[in-house]
Amino acid sequence: MTRRLYHFWIALFLFSCTAEEPTRSDTNLIQNLTSSIWEISFFIVDGTDQSSDFEGVSFVFLESGQVEAFRGTQLLAQGNWSTGINSGRVEFELSFASNPTFEQLSANWFQEAIISNRIIFRKDQTNSEDILTFEK
């Protein structure tokens, strides 16, 4: 009986100590971005609506970390994107160079919400007036 109890405790210890793979909370963002074509539905910079600058522009986020912006079949701009966790928050870094219109999107954004067909980001601080919203 003592031997069985001993084996039971060892087995319990071994199974309870298995390391679980930590889940990244940015995985949901990555899967959403790379699974569809997105458009900017709302873009506010310093309290000013800049959404019309991107009317009719589609964004494709590739798994390689590249982002492409199109109007119809015309490639307008290329850039890079990445995600990560910063202070427990999901961070989205977007970078466009050599195109002034798209450079205004370049920033470190924090994910506010993913709602059905919409992803909402806010720049740097939670009280910032800079908001970027992508929709499918």
N, C-alpha and C positions, 0 to 999 in steps of 0.2 A: 504494500500500500504506500509506503514512504517513497519507494522508487517511482511509482506512478505519479505521485504528487510532485516529485522532483522534476520528472519529465514534463509534466503539465506546465509548471512554472517556467521552465526553460523555453518551451514552445511558445507560451504566451509572451514572454520577453522578446523572443526573436521576431515574432509577427508584429508586435507593437512597435518595434524599433525600425521597421523598414522605412527608408526615406522616401517620402513622396516628392514627386517632381513639382516644384512650385509653378503655379500657373501665372502667366503674364497677363495682366489685365489689358494690355494693348493688343492681344491676339484678336479680339473681336473687332477692333478698329482696322487692323491689317486685313482681315478677311473681308470686311465690308468695302474698304477702299479698292481692293484688287478684284472684286467680283462684279463690278459694274462700271458704267460710264456716268460721270457726275457733272453737274452744272452748278454754278454759284447762284444761289437764290437770294442771298443776303450778304452784303459786305459793307461793314461800317468801319470807317477809320476816323478816329478822333471825333466821333459823333456825326460824321458826314457820310451819307449813303453813297457808296461807290459801285453799287451793284450793276448799274447800267454799263460800266466799262467792260463787263464780262457777259453781256447779253448775247446769247447764241453760241457761247463758247463751251465746248465739252472737254472734260478732263479725264484722262485715262491714267490710272496709277498702276504701274507695272510692278511685279514682284521683285524685280531687280533693284527697285528704289528709284527708278526714273519716272517722271511724270511728263505727259505730253498734253498740250492744249491745242484743240482743233476748232475751226469754224467750218462745219461741213467736212470736207476731206482735206482742207488746207491746214497744214501744220503751222501754228502761230508761234509756239514757244515750247522749249523743253527745259526741264529742271530736275531737281532731285527731291526726294522725300524720305523721311524715316520716322520711326516712332520709338518710344521708350517710356520708362517710368521715371519721374522726377518728383521727389518728395511725396511719393504715394499717388501722384496724379499721372494720367496718361498724357504724354507730350507728343506733339506732332510738329516736326520740323519740315518746313517747305522752303525751297530755295530755287528761285529763277534768276538768271543773270542775262544781261545783254538785251533785255526788253523792258523798258521803263514801265509799261502798263502792268506787266506781270511781276516785276520786282516788288511792287507794293504788297504782293501776297507773301513775299519772303519774310519769314519770321518763325519764332518758336511759339506755337499755339498750344493751348491746353484743351483737351476734349471736355466739353460741357455735357453733351448728351448724344446718344445714338438712338434715334426714334424712327423706327420703320424705314422710311426712305430718305432720312435726313440725318446729317452729322453736323453738330454745332460745336464750333471752337471759339475760344476767347483768348486774346493775346496776354501772355505773361501773368498778369494778376487777375484775380477773380472779379475785381471791381473795374477793370479796364473797359473802355467804351469800344474797343476794337473787337468786332465780331465777324466771323466767317462761317457761313452755312452752305454746305453742299447738299444737293438733292439729286436723287436718281430721276 
